[in-house]
Amino acid sequence: MSFENLKRNRDQISKLVQAAEQAGGSTEQKNYGDDRIWKPTVDKAGNGYAVLRFLPAAEGQELPWVRYWDHGFKGPTGLWYIENSLTSIGQPDPVGELNSRLWNSGIDEDKETARKQKRRLHYVVNALVVQDPGNPANEGKVVLYKFGKKIFEKIMDVMQPSFADETPVNPFDFWDGADFKLKIRNVEGYRNYDKSEFASPSALHDGDESRLETIYNGLHNLGEFTDPKNYKSYDELKAKMMRVLGEQVEMGAPKVTQMNQVNEPVSTPEPQAVPVTASEMNTQDDDDTMSYFAKLANEG
């Protein structure tokens, strides 16, 4: 979609809301040194502030965001498992299958292990850095911004407000969107975004089409986060999982070989995993995945 087509066919809020609802309300090749990914700066107390403008979908992309899941946990070996989940691209994932078995074992300890190993949700958008007091050099840059469920809920709240006196806003729109004031607090060791909010709707750069077109042409491709070629295979992930867990994955073993009465090997099929609903697995509300990982790393 060209910039001119963007003007003529601006995303309707109803379309974005429908896409989010169809996806459940709410991948990538890991590269923690990716300078396209913007991260907020916080002070020693864990507080931070910045202003971002979420940007529309780039040419060839249907939505202005992409979502994916990953797992991050430390095994009894002391090794870490931090990998993207194949469920992000609609494929079976070995950790997800193991967690399903653990959750359905009927043992409380297994359920707790499944919670610790559960998948974590990320969203990625293109954003313009309007203000970054902690790093002013970022201001004016088009960046990738990754966030979790809480911030996405705030996006949904302005697109689909709860009260009759509130007007829906498409925060990804150049002309009728709104700046996002990111307010970070440290609450019990985790980053909290409850104070974050959208400003009143306004045209970005006062609607200067020359500047807007430059921004539009600088949008990053979100497709790489859900491109299967950027994911490890099921076998690679399972091997990594077993190394991290010390190969003690009895409930997740593919099969058990036994001997029959004439001393011939008999293979018992792998137990079938029972699907676990999102509400069951997400018994704890997570503000931010990367904050969670940072906390785990500090504890390690």
C-alpha positions, 0 to 999 in steps of 0.5 A: 500500500502506497502512502496515497492509498493509506490516505484513501484506505485508512484502517477502520477501528472496527477492523482492528478490533475485530482482528484483535478479538479473532486473535484471542484478545490478544516471532522472531529470530532472537537478536537482543542487539537489534538497534531497531528495538526501542527500550525505555530508560528507567531511573534507579527507582525503576521509574520512566517516562516517554512519549510514543506515536504508534504507526500504521501498517506498512505496505503489504501488511494487514495489521499495524501490530504482530504478536508472538509467544516465547518461553523463558525459564531456568532448568534444574541444570542451571541452564536457561531456556529462552526460545520463541514458541512454535505456537506463534506460527500455528505449530506444535511446541514441545514446551507447550506439550510438556506443560499440558501434560504437567497441568493435567497430571493432577499433581499440584507441583506439576501445575506450578512447574507448568506455570513457571514454564508457560508461554509469554505474550509479546506484541510488536509495533512500529512507533515514532519516538516523540519524547525520550528524556532518558535518551533524547538521541532516539527522538524522531526515530521510527523504531520497533516497540515490544510490549505485553498484554497490559499496553495492548489492553490500553490500545483496545480501550481507546479503540473500543471505549466502555462508555457512551461519552467516549469517542473511539480512537485509532491510535495507529492513524497519522491524522486522527491518532493520539500520542501514547504517554508511557509511564513506568513504575516499579511495583514489587520488583516488576515494571507497571504500566497502569499510569500510561495513557493516550493523549487527546487525538491530534494529527502527527506533525500537524498533518505535514504530508511530506514528513508523514510520507517519510515516516511511512516509507521508514516503517520496519517489516513486522513480518519477520516476527512470524516468518517460519524461517526465523523459528527453530524446528520442533526437534531443535527446541525439544533437544534444547528443552531436554538439555535445560531440564537435564533430559528428565522429561518423563511426562514428555517422553515420546514413547516408552519401550517395554518387553512383551512375554517373548522378550520382544520390544513393544513401543507404547505411544506417547500420551496425548496432551490435553489442550489447556485453555488460555484462562487456565494457563494465565492464572497470573497476570504479567505486566511485561515479559522482558521485565519478567526475564530481567527479574529472573536473570537477576535472581539467577 
